[in-house]
């Protein structure tokens, strides 16, 4: 699967350089489906809007709609970037945790986006996947904040909940960032249709630009 991920990275670089109009190569993103009762399906317009933004502003040609990838399915290996969100409980079985670990160590990338309420559950479940690793806060000079768009203070704060600052955490396996966790940020809400949360356009633009940075980092650094 490492070679598969490298292939996706090369396709992304081609899209940045030549714009896929000639190459006619496409990639798909996926949303992670999990058990436990949490609303894994939240933010229905988020990924399509992020995809549209990247295709318009970065010259990529991602498929306009995301797929759904079950955490325990072999299908997860079809996607170089998988997005996870929700407000509530998350439960990974041992088999699901093993499958997710295999995906991530083979070159996959998981972006977990706390939609408020996910934190206390996902931290426990990640320990099933990587018992030897700890979530670490990424410094503001990390490359994920400095792709096409510059975020010198880290993640933008899209929605207020507990008055806490937005934080970006990561799991680093053998020197590679395999999981990026956006906490107290609500990036996905910022990606949604403007009518849903009535966010100011500047907030939505910040969220979309940061999302584009994450995708760019995934395809050009995380392999």
C-alpha positions in Angstrom: 0.0 0.0 0.0 3.0 2.4 0.3 3.3 2.3 -3.5 -0.4 3.1 -3.8 -0.1 6.1 -1.6 3.0 7.3 -3.5 1.0 7.0 -6.7 -1.8 9.2 -5.2 0.9 11.7 -4.1 2.3 11.8 -7.6 -1.2 12.3 -9.1 -1.7 15.2 -6.7 1.5 16.8 -7.8 0.6 16.4 -11.4 -2.7 18.1 -10.7 -0.9 21.0 -9.1 1.5 21.3 -12.0 -0.6 20.5 -15.0 -4.2 20.6 -13.8 -5.5 17.1 -14.6 -7.3 18.6 -17.6 -4.7 16.8 -19.8 -3.9 13.9 -17.5 -7.6 13.1 -16.7 -6.7 11.5 -13.4 -9.0 11.7 -10.5 -8.9 10.9 -6.8 -11.7 10.4 -4.3 -11.8 11.3 -0.6 -13.8 9.3 2.0 -15.6 9.9 5.2 -15.0 7.4 8.0 -18.0 5.3 9.2 -17.7 4.0 12.8 -19.8 2.4 15.5 -20.7 3.6 19.0 -23.7 5.8 18.2 -21.8 9.0 17.2 -23.0 10.9 14.2 -20.1 9.9 11.8 -22.3 11.2 8.9 -22.4 14.8 10.2 -21.5 17.8 8.1 -22.9 16.5 4.9 -21.8 19.5 2.7 -18.3 19.8 4.2 -16.2 17.6 2.0 -18.0 18.5 -1.3 -17.3 22.2 -0.6 -13.7 21.6 0.4 -13.2 19.5 -2.8 -14.8 22.3 -4.9 -12.5 24.8 -3.3 -9.4 22.8 -3.9 -10.4 22.1 -7.5 -11.0 25.8 -8.1 -8.2 27.4 -6.1 -5.4 24.7 -6.3 -6.0 23.2 -9.7 -6.8 19.7 -8.5 -9.5 17.6 -10.0 -10.9 15.6 -7.1 -14.1 13.7 -7.5 -16.9 16.1 -6.4 -18.5 13.8 -3.9 -16.9 11.8 -1.2 -17.3 8.1 -0.5 -18.0 6.4 2.8 -15.4 4.0 4.2 -16.1 1.7 7.1 -13.3 1.7 9.6 -13.2 -2.1 9.4 -13.5 -2.5 5.7 -10.7 -3.2 3.1 -12.2 -0.4 1.1 -10.5 2.1 3.3 -7.2 1.3 1.5 -8.7 2.9 -1.7 -8.4 6.4 -0.2 -5.2 8.3 0.6 -7.2 10.8 2.8 -10.0 9.8 5.2 -12.0 12.3 7.1 -13.6 11.6 10.5 -16.1 13.8 12.4 -19.0 13.6 14.8 -20.2 14.9 18.2 -20.5 11.7 20.3 -19.4 8.2 21.1 -16.9 6.2 19.0 -16.1 2.6 19.4 -13.5 0.6 17.4 -13.5 -3.2 17.8 -10.1 -4.9 18.0 -10.4 -5.9 14.3 -11.4 -2.4 13.3 -8.5 -0.9 15.2 -6.1 -3.3 13.6 -7.5 -2.5 10.1 -7.1 1.2 10.8 -3.5 0.8 12.0 -2.7 -1.2 8.9 -4.1 1.5 6.7 -2.2 4.3 8.5 1.1 2.5 8.7 0.9 1.5 5.0 0.7 5.2 3.9 -2.9 6.3 4.7 -3.8 9.6 6.4 -6.7 10.2 8.8 -8.0 13.7 9.6 -10.1 13.7 12.7 -12.2 16.8 13.1 -13.8 17.2 16.5 -17.4 18.5 15.9 -17.7 19.2 19.7 -18.1 16.2 22.0 -15.8 13.7 20.1 -12.6 14.3 22.2 -13.1 12.1 25.2 -14.1 9.2 23.0 -11.6 9.4 20.2 -8.6 9.7 22.5 -9.5 6.3 24.0 -10.1 4.6 20.7 -6.8 5.9 19.2 -5.0 4.1 22.0 -6.4 0.8 20.5 -4.9 1.7 17.2 -1.5 3.0 18.4 -1.1 2.0 22.1 2.6 3.0 21.9 1.9 6.6 20.6 0.6 9.8 22.3 -1.2 12.6 20.6 1.2 15.6 20.5 0.3 19.2 19.7 1.9 20.3 16.5 4.0 23.4 16.7 2.9 26.5 14.7 5.9 26.1 12.4 4.8 22.6 11.3 4.5 22.3 7.5 0.8 21.5 7.7 0.2 25.2 8.6 2.4 26.5 5.8 1.3 24.9 2.5 -0.3 27.2 -0.1 -1.8 29.2 2.7 0.0 30.5 5.7 -1.4 30.0 9.2 1.4 31.3 11.5 -0.8 30.8 14.6 -2.0 27.4 13.8 -5.6 26.3 13.3 -8.2 29.1 12.8 -11.0 29.2 15.4 -14.3 28.8 13.4 -16.8 28.3 16.2 -16.7 29.0 20.0 -17.8 26.3 22.5 -15.8 26.3 25.7 -13.6 29.3 25.1 -10.6 27.1 24.4 -8.1 27.8 21.7 -8.1 25.7 18.5 -5.4 23.1 18.6 -3.9 20.7 16.1 -2.7 17.4 17.4 -1.0 14.5 15.6 0.0 10.9 15.9 3.5 10.5 14.4 4.5 6.9 13.4 8.1 6.3 12.4 8.6 10.0 11.7 5.4 10.4 9.6 2.3 12.2 10.6 -0.4 9.6 10.1 -3.3 11.3 12.1 -4.1 15.0 12.2 -6.7 15.9 14.9 -8.3 19.4 14.7 -9.7 20.1 18.2 -11.9 23.1 19.4 -11.8 24.4 15.8 -14.9 23.2 13.9 -13.1 23.2 10.5 -15.8 21.0 9.0 -18.6 23.4 10.1 -16.6 26.1 8.3 -16.6 24.1 5.1 -20.4 23.6 5.1 -22.8 25.6 3.0 -23.0 29.2 4.3 -26.8 28.9 5.0 -26.3 26.1 7.6 -24.3 28.0 10.2 -24.5 31.5 8.8 -20.8 32.0 9.4 -19.1 35.1 8.0 -17.5 34.6 4.7 -14.0 35.3 6.1 -14.4 32.5 8.6 -15.5 30.1 5.9 -12.6 31.1 3.8 -10.2 30.5 6.7 -11.6 27.0 7.2 -11.5 26.1 3.5 -7.9 27.3 3.2 -6.8 25.3 6.2 -8.6 22.3 4.8 -6.7 22.8 1.5 -3.5 22.9 3.5 -4.3 19.6 5.2 -5.0 17.9 1.8 -1.9 19.4 0.3 0.2 18.1 3.2 -1.4 14.7 3.0 -0.5 14.2 -0.6 3.0 15.8 -0.6 4.4 15.0 2.9 2.5 12.2 4.5 3.9 9.1 2.8 
